[in-house]
Amino acid sequence: NTDAYCQTVLLATQLKGADLLTITGGQARELIDLRASLGMEDKRANWKECELCDNSDFQPGVVCQIPHSDGKPAGTGGVPVNEEAEQVVRALTDEIVRQL
């Protein structure tokens, strides 16, 4: 979703600096207006542009669980971990750490 993407860009900018293009307050306003036109409510609809770019109220839409030592995720009824997804996450994490 747009919120997760924007937060990812913000965090990546903090890690990588000026090499990344970021959105302006006006562009953030356009995204919020677009969400409204699609019938999606947004608590930031009445915020000023300066508030859109400078806030720490991001709330992620997903929470990941740490698997048990037997490789089965907690709270999922013992369904095994998706190894392909785990490999992708490991590869991405390793690349991010390498670039730091």
C-alpha positions as CSV (number, residue, x, y, z in Angstrom):
1,N,0.0,0.0,0.0
2,T,1.0,3.6,-0.4
3,D,1.7,4.1,3.3
4,A,4.1,1.2,3.5
5,Y,5.8,2.4,0.3
6,C,6.2,6.0,1.6
7,Q,7.6,4.7,4.9
8,T,10.1,2.5,3.0
9,V,11.2,5.4,0.9
10,L,11.6,7.5,4.1
11,L,13.7,4.9,5.8
12,A,15.8,4.2,2.7
13,T,16.5,7.9,2.4
14,Q,17.8,8.0,5.9
15,L,20.1,5.1,5.1
16,K,21.2,6.1,1.7
17,G,21.0,9.9,1.8
18,A,20.3,12.1,-1.1
19,D,20.7,9.3,-3.7
20,L,17.0,8.6,-3.5
21,L,14.2,10.7,-4.8
22,T,11.5,11.4,-2.3
23,I,8.0,12.9,-2.5
24,T,7.2,16.5,-1.5
25,G,4.4,17.6,0.8
26,G,2.4,18.5,-2.3
27,Q,2.9,15.1,-3.8
28,A,1.9,13.5,-0.5
29,R,-1.3,15.7,-0.6
30,E,-2.0,14.4,-4.1
31,L,-1.7,10.8,-2.9
32,I,-4.0,11.5,0.0
33,D,-6.5,13.2,-2.4
34,L,-6.2,10.2,-4.7
35,R,-7.0,7.8,-1.8
36,A,-10.1,10.0,-0.9
37,S,-11.3,9.8,-4.6
38,L,-11.1,6.0,-4.3
39,G,-13.2,6.1,-1.2
40,M,-10.3,5.3,1.2
41,E,-10.4,7.3,4.4
42,D,-7.1,8.8,5.6
43,K,-6.6,10.4,9.0
44,R,-4.1,12.8,7.3
45,A,-6.7,14.3,5.0
46,N,-6.8,17.6,7.0
47,W,-3.1,17.8,7.8
48,K,-1.0,20.7,6.5
49,E,1.6,19.8,3.9
50,C,4.4,20.4,6.4
51,E,2.8,17.9,8.8
52,L,2.6,15.2,6.0
53,C,6.4,15.2,5.6
54,D,7.4,15.6,9.3
55,N,5.6,13.1,11.5
56,S,6.3,9.9,13.3
57,D,2.8,8.5,13.4
58,F,3.4,5.8,10.8
59,Q,1.7,2.6,11.9
60,P,2.7,-0.5,9.8
61,G,-0.1,-2.6,8.4
62,V,1.5,-5.9,9.2
63,V,3.2,-7.5,12.1
64,C,5.6,-10.4,11.6
65,Q,6.0,-13.2,14.0
66,I,9.3,-14.8,14.9
67,P,9.2,-18.6,14.2
68,H,9.7,-21.1,17.0
69,S,13.1,-22.9,17.0
70,D,11.4,-25.9,15.2
71,G,10.8,-23.6,12.1
72,K,7.1,-23.3,12.6
73,P,5.7,-19.8,13.0
74,A,4.1,-18.9,16.3
75,G,0.4,-18.7,16.4
76,T,-0.3,-20.1,13.0
77,G,-1.4,-23.6,14.0
78,G,1.9,-25.2,13.2
79,V,2.0,-24.3,9.5
80,P,5.7,-24.5,8.4
81,V,7.6,-21.4,7.3
82,N,7.6,-20.7,3.6
83,E,11.2,-21.4,2.8
84,E,11.2,-19.5,-0.5
85,A,9.9,-16.4,1.2
86,E,12.4,-16.8,3.9
87,Q,15.2,-16.9,1.4
88,V,14.0,-13.8,-0.3
89,V,13.8,-12.0,3.0
90,R,17.3,-13.2,4.0
91,A,18.7,-12.1,0.6
92,L,17.1,-8.6,0.9
93,T,18.3,-8.2,4.5
94,D,21.8,-9.3,3.6
95,E,21.9,-6.8,0.7
96,I,20.6,-3.9,2.9
97,V,23.2,-4.7,5.5
98,R,26.0,-5.0,2.9
99,Q,25.1,-1.5,1.5
100,L,25.2,0.1,5.0
